[in-house]
Amino acid sequence: MSGIVDTESFKEFARLRELRVSHRDLDYLIDSLSDDPLVDQLRIRRLKKRRLVLKDLIVRMESELIPDLDA
C-alpha cells in the first residue's frame, strides 16, 4: 500500500466547487438585476454568457472526473 496522496484530484474537486459557487453567485446577481427595470440589458446579457461558460466548464470537469466504463 502506497502512502502517496493524489493531490491533483483534490485540486480538481476544489476547482469544481469554486466554479459551482461562482455559477450560483452569478445566478443570484442576474436574478436580482433582472428585477430592476433600469439596469443595463447588455450587462445582464454578458453576465448570462459568463454563467453559461461556467456551466459548460463545470459539465466538462464533471465528465472528466467520471471514469470511463468499458461495456
PyMOL Python script that loads the backbone (N, CA, C, O; Angstrom):
from pymol import cmd

cmd.read_pdbstr("""\
ATOM      1  N   MET A   1       0.840  -1.179   0.000  1.00  0.00           N
ATOM      2  CA  MET A   1       0.000   0.000   0.000  1.00  0.00           C
ATOM      3  C   MET A   1       0.880   1.235   0.000  1.00  0.00           C
ATOM      4  O   MET A   1       1.853   1.318   0.749  1.00  0.00           O
ATOM      5  N   SER A   2       0.544   2.162  -0.816  1.00  0.00           N
ATOM      6  CA  SER A   2       1.356   3.353  -1.010  1.00  0.00           C
ATOM      7  C   SER A   2       0.851   4.498  -0.147  1.00  0.00           C
ATOM      8  O   SER A   2      -0.350   4.614   0.098  1.00  0.00           O
ATOM      9  N   GLY A   3       1.755   5.334   0.307  1.00  0.00           N
ATOM     10  CA  GLY A   3       1.399   6.491   1.117  1.00  0.00           C
ATOM     11  C   GLY A   3       1.228   7.741   0.275  1.00  0.00           C
ATOM     12  O   GLY A   3       1.119   8.843   0.814  1.00  0.00           O
ATOM     13  N   ILE A   4       1.202   7.584  -1.042  1.00  0.00           N
ATOM     14  CA  ILE A   4       1.093   8.720  -1.951  1.00  0.00           C
ATOM     15  C   ILE A   4      -0.368   9.160  -2.045  1.00  0.00           C
ATOM     16  O   ILE A   4      -1.268   8.344  -2.246  1.00  0.00           O
ATOM     17  N   VAL A   5      -0.579  10.447  -1.897  1.00  0.00           N
ATOM     18  CA  VAL A   5      -1.915  11.018  -1.991  1.00  0.00           C
ATOM     19  C   VAL A   5      -2.026  11.738  -3.335  1.00  0.00           C
ATOM     20  O   VAL A   5      -1.133  12.496  -3.714  1.00  0.00           O
ATOM     21  N   ASP A   6      -3.108  11.501  -4.040  1.00  0.00           N
ATOM     22  CA  ASP A   6      -3.335  12.137  -5.335  1.00  0.00           C
ATOM     23  C   ASP A   6      -3.852  13.557  -5.103  1.00  0.00           C
ATOM     24  O   ASP A   6      -5.059  13.782  -5.022  1.00  0.00           O
ATOM     25  N   THR A   7      -2.927  14.508  -4.998  1.00  0.00           N
ATOM     26  CA  THR A   7      -3.317  15.892  -4.717  1.00  0.00           C
ATOM     27  C   THR A   7      -4.000  16.548  -5.915  1.00  0.00           C
ATOM     28  O   THR A   7      -4.759  17.502  -5.747  1.00  0.00           O
ATOM     29  N   GLU A   8      -3.737  16.048  -7.117  1.00  0.00           N
ATOM     30  CA  GLU A   8      -4.383  16.614  -8.305  1.00  0.00           C
ATOM     31  C   GLU A   8      -5.899  16.425  -8.248  1.00  0.00           C
ATOM     32  O   GLU A   8      -6.650  17.316  -8.644  1.00  0.00           O
ATOM     33  N   SER A   9      -6.349  15.275  -7.760  1.00  0.00           N
ATOM     34  CA  SER A   9      -7.791  15.031  -7.645  1.00  0.00           C
ATOM     35  C   SER A   9      -8.422  16.017  -6.670  1.00  0.00           C
ATOM     36  O   SER A   9      -9.510  16.535  -6.920  1.00  0.00           O
ATOM     37  N   PHE A  10      -7.736  16.275  -5.556  1.00  0.00           N
ATOM     38  CA  PHE A  10      -8.256  17.235  -4.584  1.00  0.00           C
ATOM     39  C   PHE A  10      -8.324  18.632  -5.187  1.00  0.00           C
ATOM     40  O   PHE A  10      -9.270  19.376  -4.928  1.00  0.00           O
ATOM     41  N   LYS A  11      -7.326  18.992  -5.987  1.00  0.00           N
ATOM     42  CA  LYS A  11      -7.325  20.306  -6.633  1.00  0.00           C
ATOM     43  C   LYS A  11      -8.481  20.425  -7.614  1.00  0.00           C
ATOM     44  O   LYS A  11      -9.118  21.474  -7.707  1.00  0.00           O
ATOM     45  N   GLU A  12      -8.754  19.338  -8.351  1.00  0.00           N
ATOM     46  CA  GLU A  12      -9.861  19.356  -9.303  1.00  0.00           C
ATOM     47  C   GLU A  12     -11.203  19.502  -8.593  1.00  0.00           C
ATOM     48  O   GLU A  12     -12.067  20.252  -9.048  1.00  0.00           O
ATOM     49  N   PHE A  13     -11.382  18.792  -7.482  1.00  0.00           N
ATOM     50  CA  PHE A  13     -12.630  18.912  -6.716  1.00  0.00           C
ATOM     51  C   PHE A  13     -12.773  20.315  -6.133  1.00  0.00           C
ATOM     52  O   PHE A  13     -13.873  20.868  -6.115  1.00  0.00           O
ATOM     53  N   ALA A  14     -11.672  20.894  -5.658  1.00  0.00           N
ATOM     54  CA  ALA A  14     -11.720  22.245  -5.108  1.00  0.00           C
ATOM     55  C   ALA A  14     -12.062  23.248  -6.200  1.00  0.00           C
ATOM     56  O   ALA A  14     -12.859  24.161  -5.979  1.00  0.00           O
ATOM     57  N   ARG A  15     -11.468  23.086  -7.371  1.00  0.00           N
ATOM     58  CA  ARG A  15     -11.751  23.979  -8.502  1.00  0.00           C
ATOM     59  C   ARG A  15     -13.213  23.849  -8.932  1.00  0.00           C
ATOM     60  O   ARG A  15     -13.867  24.846  -9.237  1.00  0.00           O
ATOM     61  N   LEU A  16     -13.714  22.627  -8.955  1.00  0.00           N
ATOM     62  CA  LEU A  16     -15.108  22.390  -9.320  1.00  0.00           C
ATOM     63  C   LEU A  16     -16.052  23.070  -8.323  1.00  0.00           C
ATOM     64  O   LEU A  16     -17.059  23.661  -8.714  1.00  0.00           O
ATOM     65  N   ARG A  17     -15.722  22.983  -7.062  1.00  0.00           N
ATOM     66  CA  ARG A  17     -16.536  23.647  -6.031  1.00  0.00           C
ATOM     67  C   ARG A  17     -16.525  25.167  -6.223  1.00  0.00           C
ATOM     68  O   ARG A  17     -17.559  25.821  -6.093  1.00  0.00           O
ATOM     69  N   GLU A  18     -15.351  25.722  -6.534  1.00  0.00           N
ATOM     70  CA  GLU A  18     -15.246  27.164  -6.771  1.00  0.00           C
ATOM     71  C   GLU A  18     -16.098  27.586  -7.970  1.00  0.00           C
ATOM     72  O   GLU A  18     -16.765  28.620  -7.933  1.00  0.00           O
ATOM     73  N   LEU A  19     -16.068  26.786  -9.020  1.00  0.00           N
ATOM     74  CA  LEU A  19     -16.859  27.102 -10.204  1.00  0.00           C
ATOM     75  C   LEU A  19     -18.354  27.052  -9.903  1.00  0.00           C
ATOM     76  O   LEU A  19     -19.118  27.895 -10.374  1.00  0.00           O
ATOM     77  N   ARG A  20     -18.763  26.069  -9.123  1.00  0.00           N
ATOM     78  CA  ARG A  20     -20.186  25.972  -8.757  1.00  0.00           C
ATOM     79  C   ARG A  20     -20.624  27.173  -7.924  1.00  0.00           C
ATOM     80  O   ARG A  20     -21.727  27.687  -8.110  1.00  0.00           O
ATOM     81  N   VAL A  21     -19.776  27.618  -7.016  1.00  0.00           N
ATOM     82  CA  VAL A  21     -20.096  28.784  -6.189  1.00  0.00           C
ATOM     83  C   VAL A  21     -20.189  30.029  -7.065  1.00  0.00           C
ATOM     84  O   VAL A  21     -21.099  30.842  -6.899  1.00  0.00           O
ATOM     85  N   SER A  22     -19.253  30.179  -7.995  1.00  0.00           N
ATOM     86  CA  SER A  22     -19.283  31.330  -8.906  1.00  0.00           C
ATOM     87  C   SER A  22     -20.544  31.310  -9.765  1.00  0.00           C
ATOM     88  O   SER A  22     -21.159  32.351  -9.997  1.00  0.00           O
ATOM     89  N   HIS A  23     -20.926  30.132 -10.232  1.00  0.00           N
ATOM     90  CA  HIS A  23     -22.141  29.999 -11.038  1.00  0.00           C
ATOM     91  C   HIS A  23     -23.371  30.382 -10.222  1.00  0.00           C
ATOM     92  O   HIS A  23     -24.251  31.094 -10.706  1.00  0.00           O
ATOM     93  N   ARG A  24     -23.424  29.908  -8.990  1.00  0.00           N
ATOM     94  CA  ARG A  24     -24.556  30.235  -8.117  1.00  0.00           C
ATOM     95  C   ARG A  24     -24.611  31.730  -7.820  1.00  0.00           C
ATOM     96  O   ARG A  24     -25.691  32.320  -7.800  1.00  0.00           O
ATOM     97  N   ASP A  25     -23.443  32.350  -7.588  1.00  0.00           N
ATOM     98  CA  ASP A  25     -23.390  33.787  -7.329  1.00  0.00           C
ATOM     99  C   ASP A  25     -23.861  34.593  -8.537  1.00  0.00           C
ATOM    100  O   ASP A  25     -24.585  35.578  -8.393  1.00  0.00           O
ATOM    101  N   LEU A  26     -23.446  34.169  -9.718  1.00  0.00           N
ATOM    102  CA  LEU A  26     -23.899  34.839 -10.934  1.00  0.00           C
ATOM    103  C   LEU A  26     -25.404  34.677 -11.115  1.00  0.00           C
ATOM    104  O   LEU A  26     -26.091  35.610 -11.532  1.00  0.00           O
ATOM    105  N   ASP A  27     -25.898  33.512 -10.805  1.00  0.00           N
ATOM    106  CA  ASP A  27     -27.335  33.254 -10.875  1.00  0.00           C
ATOM    107  C   ASP A  27     -28.099  34.236  -9.989  1.00  0.00           C
ATOM    108  O   ASP A  27     -29.087  34.837 -10.411  1.00  0.00           O
ATOM    109  N   TYR A  28     -27.627  34.386  -8.768  1.00  0.00           N
ATOM    110  CA  TYR A  28     -28.269  35.303  -7.822  1.00  0.00           C
ATOM    111  C   TYR A  28     -28.190  36.742  -8.326  1.00  0.00           C
ATOM    112  O   TYR A  28     -29.174  37.479  -8.262  1.00  0.00           O
ATOM    113  N   LEU A  29     -27.013  37.145  -8.830  1.00  0.00           N
ATOM    114  CA  LEU A  29     -26.830  38.501  -9.328  1.00  0.00           C
ATOM    115  C   LEU A  29     -27.737  38.781 -10.520  1.00  0.00           C
ATOM    116  O   LEU A  29     -28.355  39.842 -10.593  1.00  0.00           O
ATOM    117  N   ILE A  30     -27.819  37.847 -11.446  1.00  0.00           N
ATOM    118  CA  ILE A  30     -28.674  38.027 -12.624  1.00  0.00           C
ATOM    119  C   ILE A  30     -30.139  38.144 -12.207  1.00  0.00           C
ATOM    120  O   ILE A  30     -30.870  38.985 -12.731  1.00  0.00           O
ATOM    121  N   ASP A  31     -30.561  37.314 -11.280  1.00  0.00           N
ATOM    122  CA  ASP A  31     -31.951  37.382 -10.799  1.00  0.00           C
ATOM    123  C   ASP A  31     -32.249  38.731 -10.150  1.00  0.00           C
ATOM    124  O   ASP A  31     -33.299  39.327 -10.392  1.00  0.00           O
ATOM    125  N   SER A  32     -31.326  39.202  -9.331  1.00  0.00           N
ATOM    126  CA  SER A  32     -31.574  40.471  -8.647  1.00  0.00           C
ATOM    127  C   SER A  32     -31.523  41.654  -9.609  1.00  0.00           C
ATOM    128  O   SER A  32     -32.277  42.614  -9.445  1.00  0.00           O
ATOM    129  N   LEU A  33     -30.647  41.598 -10.605  1.00  0.00           N
ATOM    130  CA  LEU A  33     -30.579  42.689 -11.578  1.00  0.00           C
ATOM    131  C   LEU A  33     -31.771  42.673 -12.525  1.00  0.00           C
ATOM    132  O   LEU A  33     -32.209  43.724 -12.994  1.00  0.00           O
ATOM    133  N   SER A  34     -32.288  41.504 -12.804  1.00  0.00           N
ATOM    134  CA  SER A  34     -33.431  41.390 -13.717  1.00  0.00           C
ATOM    135  C   SER A  34     -34.679  42.041 -13.145  1.00  0.00           C
ATOM    136  O   SER A  34     -35.568  42.444 -13.896  1.00  0.00           O
ATOM    137  N   ASP A  35     -34.754  42.146 -11.840  1.00  0.00           N
ATOM    138  CA  ASP A  35     -35.911  42.768 -11.195  1.00  0.00           C
ATOM    139  C   ASP A  35     -35.896  44.292 -11.317  1.00  0.00           C
ATOM    140  O   ASP A  35     -36.928  44.940 -11.140  1.00  0.00           O
ATOM    141  N   ASP A  36     -34.728  44.863 -11.621  1.00  0.00           N
ATOM    142  CA  ASP A  36     -34.580  46.313 -11.721  1.00  0.00           C
ATOM    143  C   ASP A  36     -34.802  46.742 -13.176  1.00  0.00           C
ATOM    144  O   ASP A  36     -34.029  46.362 -14.055  1.00  0.00           O
ATOM    145  N   PRO A  37     -35.843  47.521 -13.433  1.00  0.00           N
ATOM    146  CA  PRO A  37     -36.128  47.922 -14.823  1.00  0.00           C
ATOM    147  C   PRO A  37     -35.090  48.887 -15.398  1.00  0.00           C
ATOM    148  O   PRO A  37     -35.017  49.057 -16.615  1.00  0.00           O
ATOM    149  N   LEU A  38     -34.301  49.512 -14.550  1.00  0.00           N
ATOM    150  CA  LEU A  38     -33.333  50.495 -15.027  1.00  0.00           C
ATOM    151  C   LEU A  38     -31.952  49.909 -15.303  1.00  0.00           C
ATOM    152  O   LEU A  38     -31.048  50.631 -15.722  1.00  0.00           O
ATOM    153  N   VAL A  39     -31.783  48.634 -15.077  1.00  0.00           N
ATOM    154  CA  VAL A  39     -30.473  48.017 -15.256  1.00  0.00           C
ATOM    155  C   VAL A  39     -30.169  47.856 -16.746  1.00  0.00           C
ATOM    156  O   VAL A  39     -31.070  47.658 -17.562  1.00  0.00           O
ATOM    157  N   ASP A  40     -28.892  47.943 -17.078  1.00  0.00           N
ATOM    158  CA  ASP A  40     -28.435  47.820 -18.457  1.00  0.00           C
ATOM    159  C   ASP A  40     -28.613  46.375 -18.938  1.00  0.00           C
ATOM    160  O   ASP A  40     -28.050  45.449 -18.354  1.00  0.00           O
ATOM    161  N   GLN A  41     -29.385  46.190 -19.986  1.00  0.00           N
ATOM    162  CA  GLN A  41     -29.655  44.845 -20.511  1.00  0.00           C
ATOM    163  C   GLN A  41     -28.405  44.193 -21.097  1.00  0.00           C
ATOM    164  O   GLN A  41     -28.281  42.968 -21.091  1.00  0.00           O
ATOM    165  N   LEU A  42     -27.492  45.000 -21.596  1.00  0.00           N
ATOM    166  CA  LEU A  42     -26.236  44.462 -22.110  1.00  0.00           C
ATOM    167  C   LEU A  42     -25.428  43.819 -20.982  1.00  0.00           C
ATOM    168  O   LEU A  42     -24.800  42.778 -21.172  1.00  0.00           O
ATOM    169  N   ARG A  43     -25.452  44.444 -19.822  1.00  0.00           N
ATOM    170  CA  ARG A  43     -24.749  43.875 -18.661  1.00  0.00           C
ATOM    171  C   ARG A  43     -25.344  42.521 -18.283  1.00  0.00           C
ATOM    172  O   ARG A  43     -24.610  41.575 -17.996  1.00  0.00           O
ATOM    173  N   ILE A  44     -26.654  42.431 -18.283  1.00  0.00           N
ATOM    174  CA  ILE A  44     -27.316  41.169 -17.952  1.00  0.00           C
ATOM    175  C   ILE A  44     -26.961  40.102 -18.975  1.00  0.00           C
ATOM    176  O   ILE A  44     -26.702  38.955 -18.613  1.00  0.00           O
ATOM    177  N   ARG A  45     -26.947  40.475 -20.259  1.00  0.00           N
ATOM    178  CA  ARG A  45     -26.581  39.517 -21.301  1.00  0.00           C
ATOM    179  C   ARG A  45     -25.156  39.009 -21.127  1.00  0.00           C
ATOM    180  O   ARG A  45     -24.889  37.822 -21.310  1.00  0.00           O
ATOM    181  N   ARG A  46     -24.248  39.903 -20.774  1.00  0.00           N
ATOM    182  CA  ARG A  46     -22.855  39.495 -20.554  1.00  0.00           C
ATOM    183  C   ARG A  46     -22.726  38.577 -19.346  1.00  0.00           C
ATOM    184  O   ARG A  46     -21.957  37.616 -19.371  1.00  0.00           O
ATOM    185  N   LEU A  47     -23.475  38.870 -18.296  1.00  0.00           N
ATOM    186  CA  LEU A  47     -23.452  38.015 -17.110  1.00  0.00           C
ATOM    187  C   LEU A  47     -24.021  36.632 -17.434  1.00  0.00           C
ATOM    188  O   LEU A  47     -23.505  35.618 -16.963  1.00  0.00           O
ATOM    189  N   LYS A  48     -25.075  36.598 -18.231  1.00  0.00           N
ATOM    190  CA  LYS A  48     -25.661  35.312 -18.621  1.00  0.00           C
ATOM    191  C   LYS A  48     -24.687  34.498 -19.465  1.00  0.00           C
ATOM    192  O   LYS A  48     -24.604  33.278 -19.327  1.00  0.00           O
ATOM    193  N   LYS A  49     -23.955  35.175 -20.334  1.00  0.00           N
ATOM    194  CA  LYS A  49     -22.964  34.481 -21.147  1.00  0.00           C
ATOM    195  C   LYS A  49     -21.855  33.918 -20.274  1.00  0.00           C
ATOM    196  O   LYS A  49     -21.404  32.791 -20.479  1.00  0.00           O
ATOM    197  N   ARG A  50     -21.421  34.705 -19.303  1.00  0.00           N
ATOM    198  CA  ARG A  50     -20.378  34.237 -18.370  1.00  0.00           C
ATOM    199  C   ARG A  50     -20.885  33.036 -17.576  1.00  0.00           C
ATOM    200  O   ARG A  50     -20.152  32.071 -17.358  1.00  0.00           O
ATOM    201  N   ARG A  51     -22.141  33.102 -17.148  1.00  0.00           N
ATOM    202  CA  ARG A  51     -22.742  31.993 -16.403  1.00  0.00           C
ATOM    203  C   ARG A  51     -22.781  30.728 -17.258  1.00  0.00           C
ATOM    204  O   ARG A  51     -22.520  29.633 -16.760  1.00  0.00           O
ATOM    205  N   LEU A  52     -23.106  30.875 -18.537  1.00  0.00           N
ATOM    206  CA  LEU A  52     -23.152  29.734 -19.445  1.00  0.00           C
ATOM    207  C   LEU A  52     -21.763  29.129 -19.651  1.00  0.00           C
ATOM    208  O   LEU A  52     -21.616  27.908 -19.714  1.00  0.00           O
ATOM    209  N   VAL A  53     -20.748  29.983 -19.755  1.00  0.00           N
ATOM    210  CA  VAL A  53     -19.371  29.491 -19.892  1.00  0.00           C
ATOM    211  C   VAL A  53     -18.983  28.700 -18.643  1.00  0.00           C
ATOM    212  O   VAL A  53     -18.363  27.642 -18.749  1.00  0.00           O
ATOM    213  N   LEU A  54     -19.340  29.201 -17.471  1.00  0.00           N
ATOM    214  CA  LEU A  54     -19.053  28.487 -16.230  1.00  0.00           C
ATOM    215  C   LEU A  54     -19.775  27.146 -16.200  1.00  0.00           C
ATOM    216  O   LEU A  54     -19.195  26.137 -15.800  1.00  0.00           O
ATOM    217  N   LYS A  55     -21.031  27.130 -16.619  1.00  0.00           N
ATOM    218  CA  LYS A  55     -21.806  25.890 -16.621  1.00  0.00           C
ATOM    219  C   LYS A  55     -21.167  24.862 -17.544  1.00  0.00           C
ATOM    220  O   LYS A  55     -21.060  23.689 -17.187  1.00  0.00           O
ATOM    221  N   ASP A  56     -20.744  25.292 -18.724  1.00  0.00           N
ATOM    222  CA  ASP A  56     -20.083  24.377 -19.662  1.00  0.00           C
ATOM    223  C   ASP A  56     -18.788  23.823 -19.071  1.00  0.00           C
ATOM    224  O   ASP A  56     -18.485  22.641 -19.229  1.00  0.00           O
ATOM    225  N   LEU A  57     -18.035  24.673 -18.399  1.00  0.00           N
ATOM    226  CA  LEU A  57     -16.791  24.236 -17.764  1.00  0.00           C
ATOM    227  C   LEU A  57     -17.066  23.239 -16.644  1.00  0.00           C
ATOM    228  O   LEU A  57     -16.335  22.262 -16.487  1.00  0.00           O
ATOM    229  N   ILE A  58     -18.112  23.482 -15.870  1.00  0.00           N
ATOM    230  CA  ILE A  58     -18.494  22.569 -14.784  1.00  0.00           C
ATOM    231  C   ILE A  58     -18.862  21.201 -15.354  1.00  0.00           C
ATOM    232  O   ILE A  58     -18.410  20.172 -14.854  1.00  0.00           O
ATOM    233  N   VAL A  59     -19.678  21.196 -16.394  1.00  0.00           N
ATOM    234  CA  VAL A  59     -20.102  19.934 -17.010  1.00  0.00           C
ATOM    235  C   VAL A  59     -18.901  19.183 -17.565  1.00  0.00           C
ATOM    236  O   VAL A  59     -18.808  17.965 -17.416  1.00  0.00           O
ATOM    237  N   ARG A  60     -17.982  19.899 -18.202  1.00  0.00           N
ATOM    238  CA  ARG A  60     -16.793  19.255 -18.765  1.00  0.00           C
ATOM    239  C   ARG A  60     -15.919  18.655 -17.664  1.00  0.00           C
ATOM    240  O   ARG A  60     -15.428  17.534 -17.799  1.00  0.00           O
ATOM    241  N   MET A  61     -15.728  19.395 -16.582  1.00  0.00           N
ATOM    242  CA  MET A  61     -14.917  18.879 -15.468  1.00  0.00           C
ATOM    243  C   MET A  61     -15.575  17.673 -14.820  1.00  0.00           C
ATOM    244  O   MET A  61     -14.901  16.697 -14.489  1.00  0.00           O
ATOM    245  N   GLU A  62     -16.903  17.736 -14.636  1.00  0.00           N
ATOM    246  CA  GLU A  62     -17.607  16.602 -14.041  1.00  0.00           C
ATOM    247  C   GLU A  62     -17.482  15.352 -14.914  1.00  0.00           C
ATOM    248  O   GLU A  62     -17.299  14.250 -14.397  1.00  0.00           O
ATOM    249  N   SER A  63     -17.578  15.519 -16.222  1.00  0.00           N
ATOM    250  CA  SER A  63     -17.468  14.355 -17.095  1.00  0.00           C
ATOM    251  C   SER A  63     -16.056  13.794 -17.090  1.00  0.00           C
ATOM    252  O   SER A  63     -15.884  12.589 -17.276  1.00  0.00           O
ATOM    253  N   GLU A  64     -15.043  14.619 -16.886  1.00  0.00           N
ATOM    254  CA  GLU A  64     -13.667  14.147 -16.792  1.00  0.00           C
ATOM    255  C   GLU A  64     -13.415  13.365 -15.491  1.00  0.00           C
ATOM    256  O   GLU A  64     -12.572  12.469 -15.445  1.00  0.00           O
ATOM    257  N   LEU A  65     -14.154  13.719 -14.454  1.00  0.00           N
ATOM    258  CA  LEU A  65     -13.971  13.050 -13.169  1.00  0.00           C
ATOM    259  C   LEU A  65     -14.658  11.693 -13.116  1.00  0.00           C
ATOM    260  O   LEU A  65     -14.316  10.853 -12.284  1.00  0.00           O
ATOM    261  N   ILE A  66     -15.638  11.476 -14.014  1.00  0.00           N
ATOM    262  CA  ILE A  66     -16.330  10.190 -14.051  1.00  0.00           C
ATOM    263  C   ILE A  66     -15.463   9.223 -14.868  1.00  0.00           C
ATOM    264  O   ILE A  66     -15.125   9.508 -16.016  1.00  0.00           O
ATOM    265  N   PRO A  67     -15.112   8.099 -14.279  1.00  0.00           N
ATOM    266  CA  PRO A  67     -14.255   7.139 -15.017  1.00  0.00           C
ATOM    267  C   PRO A  67     -15.001   6.521 -16.195  1.00  0.00           C
ATOM    268  O   PRO A  67     -16.210   6.293 -16.140  1.00  0.00           O
ATOM    269  N   ASP A  68     -14.251   6.258 -17.256  1.00  0.00           N
ATOM    270  CA  ASP A  68     -14.838   5.605 -18.424  1.00  0.00           C
ATOM    271  C   ASP A  68     -15.096   4.139 -18.097  1.00  0.00           C
ATOM    272  O   ASP A  68     -14.250   3.459 -17.517  1.00  0.00           O
ATOM    273  N   LEU A  69     -16.270   3.669 -18.475  1.00  0.00           N
ATOM    274  CA  LEU A  69     -16.628   2.275 -18.250  1.00  0.00           C
ATOM    275  C   LEU A  69     -16.654   1.563 -19.593  1.00  0.00           C
ATOM    276  O   LEU A  69     -17.381   1.963 -20.502  1.00  0.00           O
ATOM    277  N   ASP A  70     -15.870   0.518 -19.712  1.00  0.00           N
ATOM    278  CA  ASP A  70     -15.877  -0.276 -20.941  1.00  0.00           C
ATOM    279  C   ASP A  70     -17.041  -1.263 -20.877  1.00  0.00           C
ATOM    280  O   ASP A  70     -17.153  -2.055 -19.941  1.00  0.00           O
ATOM    281  N   ALA A  71     -17.890  -1.198 -21.877  1.00  0.00           N
ATOM    282  CA  ALA A  71     -19.061  -2.080 -21.904  1.00  0.00           C
ATOM    283  C   ALA A  71     -18.726  -3.410 -22.516  1.00  0.00           C
ATOM    284  O   ALA A  71     -19.593  -4.277 -22.620  1.00  0.00           O
TER     285      ALA A  71
END
""", "prot")
cmd.dss("prot")
cmd.show_as("cartoon", "prot")
cmd.util.cbc("prot")
cmd.orient("prot")
